[in-house]
Each structure stands twice: as structure tokens, then as C-alpha cells.
């Protein structure tokens, strides 16, 4: 699984676990709903700033978000 797809999968799970729509997450993080959708589908690669902004909106440490992505890429090899 590519890093982009793994990131998108983790992002979607975290968003849904928190009961947020793509629009609500976009509002909280400062991004448009369509950008959140592109990230979740693995069609865009997030910048470091984006990771930090999304982490803040999801109330998770950026390092923990990255750890989940790393785990997902290794567990699906």
C-alpha cells in the first residue's frame, strides 16, 4: 500500500471515529472538503503543515498519526 493510500485510510478512520464529516474536518483544519476527500482517497500527498493541521483538528499528536500510517503500511505488505 502506498503511503498516500495508508495516510488516507488512517485519516478516514480517525475522522469517522470522531463523528466528523469531511466538511466538518475541513472547517476545523482550514481545508476544503474536496481536499480532505482527495487525501482520504490517496490522490494527494499531505505536506508537513497539513499533517499538523489535521492532527490538531482530530485531537491527536502528529507523531501518533504518522505511527498509525507507518503501522498500516507495514501491516498490509
C-alpha positions as protocol buffer text, in pm:
chain_id: "A"
residue {
  index: 1
  type: UNK
  ca { x: 0 y: 0 z: 0 }
}
residue {
  index: 2
  type: UNK
  ca { x: 135 y: 344 z: -89 }
}
residue {
  index: 3
  type: UNK
  ca { x: 198 y: 599 z: 182 }
}
residue {
  index: 4
  type: UNK
  ca { x: -72 y: 822 z: 35 }
}
residue {
  index: 5
  type: UNK
  ca { x: -332 y: 545 z: 48 }
}
residue {
  index: 6
  type: UNK
  ca { x: -226 y: 446 z: 401 }
}
residue {
  index: 7
  type: UNK
  ca { x: -246 y: 809 z: 516 }
}
residue {
  index: 8
  type: UNK
  ca { x: -589 y: 844 z: 357 }
}
residue {
  index: 9
  type: UNK
  ca { x: -715 y: 528 z: 521 }
}
residue {
  index: 10
  type: UNK
  ca { x: -593 y: 639 z: 865 }
}
residue {
  index: 11
  type: UNK
  ca { x: -736 y: 987 z: 812 }
}
residue {
  index: 12
  type: UNK
  ca { x: -1078 y: 847 z: 718 }
}
residue {
  index: 13
  type: UNK
  ca { x: -1083 y: 612 z: 1019 }
}
residue {
  index: 14
  type: UNK
  ca { x: -986 y: 888 z: 1262 }
}
residue {
  index: 15
  type: UNK
  ca { x: -1241 y: 1127 z: 1112 }
}
residue {
  index: 16
  type: UNK
  ca { x: -1521 y: 872 z: 1128 }
}
residue {
  index: 17
  type: UNK
  ca { x: -1426 y: 764 z: 1482 }
}
residue {
  index: 18
  type: UNK
  ca { x: -1472 y: 1125 z: 1589 }
}
residue {
  index: 19
  type: UNK
  ca { x: -1807 y: 1154 z: 1411 }
}
residue {
  index: 20
  type: UNK
  ca { x: -1685 y: 1425 z: 1174 }
}
residue {
  index: 21
  type: UNK
  ca { x: -1792 y: 1474 z: 815 }
}
residue {
  index: 22
  type: UNK
  ca { x: -1531 y: 1567 z: 556 }
}
residue {
  index: 23
  type: UNK
  ca { x: -1678 y: 1916 z: 559 }
}
residue {
  index: 24
  type: UNK
  ca { x: -1651 y: 1945 z: 939 }
}
residue {
  index: 25
  type: UNK
  ca { x: -1290 y: 1822 z: 937 }
}
residue {
  index: 26
  type: UNK
  ca { x: -1214 y: 2064 z: 657 }
}
residue {
  index: 27
  type: UNK
  ca { x: -1362 y: 2352 z: 854 }
}
residue {
  index: 28
  type: UNK
  ca { x: -1169 y: 2259 z: 1170 }
}
residue {
  index: 29
  type: UNK
  ca { x: -840 y: 2218 z: 986 }
}
residue {
  index: 30
  type: UNK
  ca { x: -874 y: 2503 z: 735 }
}
residue {
  index: 31
  type: UNK
  ca { x: -909 y: 2291 z: 421 }
}
residue {
  index: 32
  type: UNK
  ca { x: -1187 y: 2245 z: 168 }
}
residue {
  index: 33
  type: UNK
  ca { x: -1396 y: 1928 z: 180 }
}
residue {
  index: 34
  type: UNK
  ca { x: -1272 y: 1824 z: -165 }
}
residue {
  index: 35
  type: UNK
  ca { x: -910 y: 1836 z: -46 }
}
residue {
  index: 36
  type: UNK
  ca { x: -998 y: 1614 z: 252 }
}
residue {
  index: 37
  type: UNK
  ca { x: -1162 y: 1374 z: 4 }
}
residue {
  index: 38
  type: UNK
  ca { x: -851 y: 1369 z: -216 }
}
residue {
  index: 39
  type: UNK
  ca { x: -633 y: 1296 z: 87 }
}
residue {
  index: 40
  type: UNK
  ca { x: -862 y: 1016 z: 204 }
}
residue {
  index: 41
  type: UNK
  ca { x: -857 y: 854 z: -140 }
}
residue {
  index: 42
  type: UNK
  ca { x: -477 y: 873 z: -153 }
}
residue {
  index: 43
  type: UNK
  ca { x: -480 y: 1107 z: -452 }
}
residue {
  index: 44
  type: UNK
  ca { x: -290 y: 1385 z: -274 }
}
residue {
  index: 45
  type: UNK
  ca { x: 14 y: 1371 z: -52 }
}
residue {
  index: 46
  type: UNK
  ca { x: -10 y: 1588 z: 262 }
}
residue {
  index: 47
  type: UNK
  ca { x: 256 y: 1843 z: 349 }
}
residue {
  index: 48
  type: UNK
  ca { x: 404 y: 1855 z: 696 }
}
residue {
  index: 49
  type: UNK
  ca { x: 189 y: 2160 z: 769 }
}
residue {
  index: 50
  type: UNK
  ca { x: -121 y: 1970 z: 656 }
}
residue {
  index: 51
  type: UNK
  ca { x: -36 y: 1678 z: 885 }
}
residue {
  index: 52
  type: UNK
  ca { x: -4 y: 1916 z: 1180 }
}
residue {
  index: 53
  type: UNK
  ca { x: -329 y: 2100 z: 1097 }
}
residue {
  index: 54
  type: UNK
  ca { x: -526 y: 1778 z: 1053 }
}
residue {
  index: 55
  type: UNK
  ca { x: -378 y: 1633 z: 1372 }
}
residue {
  index: 56
  type: UNK
  ca { x: -486 y: 1937 z: 1569 }
}
residue {
  index: 57
  type: UNK
  ca { x: -839 y: 1916 z: 1427 }
}
residue {
  index: 58
  type: UNK
  ca { x: -853 y: 1544 z: 1509 }
}
residue {
  index: 59
  type: UNK
  ca { x: -706 y: 1599 z: 1857 }
}
residue {
  index: 60
  type: UNK
  ca { x: -418 y: 1359 z: 1801 }
}
residue {
  index: 61
  type: UNK
  ca { x: -43 y: 1418 z: 1817 }
}
residue {
  index: 62
  type: UNK
  ca { x: 114 y: 1441 z: 1470 }
}
residue {
  index: 63
  type: UNK
  ca { x: 361 y: 1168 z: 1570 }
}
residue {
  index: 64
  type: UNK
  ca { x: 74 y: 936 z: 1663 }
}
residue {
  index: 65
  type: UNK
  ca { x: -91 y: 1000 z: 1327 }
}
residue {
  index: 66
  type: UNK
  ca { x: 234 y: 912 z: 1147 }
}
residue {
  index: 67
  type: UNK
  ca { x: 278 y: 600 z: 1363 }
}
residue {
  index: 68
  type: UNK
  ca { x: -65 y: 479 z: 1256 }
}
residue {
  index: 69
  type: UNK
  ca { x: 26 y: 538 z: 891 }
}
residue {
  index: 70
  type: UNK
  ca { x: 354 y: 351 z: 938 }
}
residue {
  index: 71
  type: UNK
  ca { x: 174 y: 62 z: 1107 }
}
residue {
  index: 72
  type: UNK
  ca { x: -83 y: 47 z: 828 }
}
residue {
  index: 73
  type: UNK
  ca { x: 184 y: 34 z: 555 }
}
residue {
  index: 74
  type: UNK
  ca { x: 375 y: -245 z: 730 }
}
residue {
  index: 75
  type: UNK
  ca { x: 70 y: -449 z: 828 }
}
residue {
  index: 76
  type: UNK
  ca { x: -59 y: -459 z: 470 }
}
residue {
  index: 77
  type: UNK
  ca { x: 263 y: -566 z: 297 }
}
